[in-house]
Every structure is written in C-alpha cells, then in structure tokens.
C-alpha cells in the first residue's frame, strides 16, 4: 500500500472548524498537527471536527497525537468530533475508550448534521 506524507488543512463548515487530515499520521506529523490545532483553537469555535477520510495510516504515535488534541479540547471546553475513520481505527478508538470522550461519525455530512 502506497503511503503519503501528512498534510492538514483548516476550513469552516456549519459553525464548526474542520481539520482535513491527509496521508500518514505518525511522529513526522507532530509539528503540523500541533500547528493546525493551534489555528483551530484561535478560531474560538466550540467544536472541532477532525476529518480522517483521506488518512492512509495512523500508528501509535499518531494515536497519541490525537489524544493530545483531545486533552487540549477538554481543557478549553471544546467538543472534538471525528469522521471518516476506517472501521479498523473506529475499533481501536472503541477499545481504548476514546469514544467515551469524542463522537465518531462515518462521514462529514453526518458529523456536521449532529449537534
């Protein structure tokens, strides 16, 4: 399976900040993940949607980066919402009980409609 370097883009939709994640989420993505989350926080939105539909791979370091985002969201009373995760990663998030703290939707349309 061909893998791609990490990229992230920020945009706004339906009153939420959306972070489109692309490629691999691993240690090489740490700085960019932190930077894009800082931009999302600066928007003052109470909801941040992480869109994983273009993510190829997430390793354990990538999961830790997402947990870090969750911690920051909880500290600032923001809601972290996820969409577009493969069934494999949804299962990992359930097993690790991350779903106790963030909502996961199958796609962006469902995530934007929920609130």
N, C-alpha and C positions, 0 to 999 in steps of 0.2 A: 504494500500500500504506500503510495507516494504521500509524503507529509509536507506541510508547508510552514514557513516561518509565521510567527504570531503577528497579528495585526489587530487593532481595535479602533472603532470609530464611534463617536458620540453623536446622538441626534435626539430630537424630542418628538413624542407622539402621544396623543391623548392624555396630556398632562403629566406624562412620565418621562424621565430621562432614560433613553435606551442606549445601551452599550452593545454594539455589534462586535462579537469576538470571532476571529477567524484564524485558522491554522492550528498550531500546536500550543497547548498551554503547559509550559514546563518552566524550569528555572530561568531560561532565556527570556521568558515573558514577564518576569517580575517587575522590572522597571517600567515597562509600558503599561502593565496592569495597574500599578500604583499611580502613574501619571493620569491615565484615563479615569480612574476612580476619583482622583483629586478634582478633575474637571467636572465630573458628575456631582460631587459634593458642592462645588461652587455654584451650581445652578439653583440651589435651595429647594429642589423638588423633594417631596417626602417619599417618593417611590422611584426606585432604580431597577430597571429591567435589564438583565443580562441575557442577551440573545446568543445561544450556542449553536444555531443552525448551520454555521459554516466552520465549526470546530472539528478538526480531524482526530485529535488525540489530547487526553488530559492525563498526566502522570501524577504521582503522589505529591510532588511539589506544586503542581497546578491546583490540586485539591486544596492544599494548604493556602495558596494564594486566594482562592475563593472563600475559604474560611476566614482569612484576614479581612476580606471585603465585608463578609457577614458581621464580623466583630465591629468593624467601623460603622456599619449601618446601624447595628443595635445601640452603639454608644451615642449616635446622633439621632436616634429615634426615627430612622428611615426604614422603609419596608424594602427588602431585597427580594426580587421576583426573578425566576429563571424560566427560560423557554428554549425549545429546540434541542434539548439534550437527547442523546440516543437512549434506547431502553437500557443499555448496559450502564450508562452513567446515572440514569434515574435510579436504578437498583443500588448502585454504590451510595448514592445520596440517602436512600432509604435505610440501608444497612448501617450507615454511620450516623443516622438520626439527624442529618442536616435538614431533612424535610420537616422537622419539628420547628424550625426557625425561619424557613423560607418556603414560599409556594413555588411549585413547578408546574408549568403548563406545556402542552405538546407543541404549541406554536405561538407566534407573536400575536396573532389575532385573538386567540383565547386569553392570553395574558393581558392584553390591553382591554378586553371586554370585562375582565374580572376587577372588581374594586368596590 
